[in-house]
Amino acid sequence: MNMVEEALHELSAAQAPDGFLERTLRACGLRDSYAKVATPIGDYFVAWRGNRVSAVSRADKGLDSFLGWFAEKVDRSLEPAASVPAAIRSALLATRGQGLSYDFGQLTEFEQAVLRKTLEIPRGEVRSYGWVAREIGRPGAVRAVGTALRHNPIPLLIPCHRVVRGDGDLGNYAGGHPELKKDILTLEGLDLGWLEDLARRRKRFLGSRTTHVFCHPTCFHARRIAPDNRVEFSAEQEARAAGYRPCRDCRPVAA
Amino acid sequence: MAPEELTQWLARDLDAGFEEVVRTHQHRLFALALGMCGNPHDAEEVAQDTFVRAYRALKRYSPQRLAELKLAAWLSRIAVNLVRNRVRSRRPELTLLDGAEAESVEVPERRAGPERTVLARAGVRRLAGLVAALPPAQREAVLLHSVQQLTYAEVAGALSLSEATVRSNVHRGLQALRARAGWLSEVS
């Protein structure tokens, strides 16, 4: 064999540099990275893969607890990154997760449907577990919705804190202590005292005398009703009997 | 793992399957890129970019198309196109006027990367430079056939050429390499 064939043969035996596999998989978005982000309500760990967020967790229980949880629930390797992608960071700081992509990995279709629907609830508003169940076409699965949200792997960005009990109680919170749910909702501009007062008086909907539309109390249309034109309703039938129709944006009752 | 098993894995689970694709094809693709670029720094960039583009493309493929894919030839084609486009978008390198064209492709290394045995050997390093200096058609044909170890038919498919053209390009490329290798060993 002459020199050229020999050298070509050796060239074909060249090895990719050390770490090439991992670097390439990360560039393809097939590896998760994580970093810590400081927010107005405390420090969070966030994990992402490519441009998709795969997990968010409060940092108060420590890094080991986060890594252990990720290994168990997501079951992929996770590596520290020097910084968080700007879009993910600003979404966390503003609790606005709607513009991001998510990696729901191992979640069931039902759980994914619950999380996607929850993502639609606007900042500064709340909905009930029953509303989420109805909207995803599983009106009987209210408890299952609660369970799915309790295991939300991406709290804060997927705003499970905006899903509350129908009776005005705020309910459980996957992202940490129930008090934290109050803090986040207050940060988002919600008047919890006012909401509790409505619930205590069993008022579930607000209507506008000018448009004859009724809404969830926190719907942005409801908040724009002038005090003189605002009507409170306890039940759908009461609102309909008074000649009101449900809001098309917050969809307070079944279609 | 047989090529068919790998493509069937891709069709079943793209993410897990693709990890195996990178694991299986990384060294040969790196060797191909090394032959085209002539230095390990650019070669790593090209090889990585090839996999990133391949993954993005595969995401849009139907399971049936995935299962029928000829991975080695397909990846080679992506790498070849990447290098062609890189060359086009880059300013031509300075060529010397005294006819020492082989020397002009010796790109200085920007960092001391974790080079393996092969690159440490002057013969292969010099050859990579010589291969990189071949006319593109001969270079691609030689590398896909001799380094990537595709058949003439596979090379023809990957480069959208006739088999006869590929045979002639491989032959002429090897001849040119022999001539230049001889010339180099004489002067050094």
Interface residues (C-beta under 8 A of the other chain):
Chain A: N2 M3 V4 E5 E6 A7 L8 H9 E10 L11 S12 A13 A14 Q15 A16 P17 D18 G19 F20 L21 R23 T24 L25 A27 C28 G29 L30
Chain B: D15 F18 E19 V22 R23 Q26 H27 R28 L29 F30 A31 L34 G35 P40 E44 A47 Q48 F51 V52 Y55 G113 P114 E115 R116 T117 V118 L119 R121 G123 V124 R126 L127 A128 V131 V142 S146 V147 Q148 Q149 L174 L177 R178 A181 S185
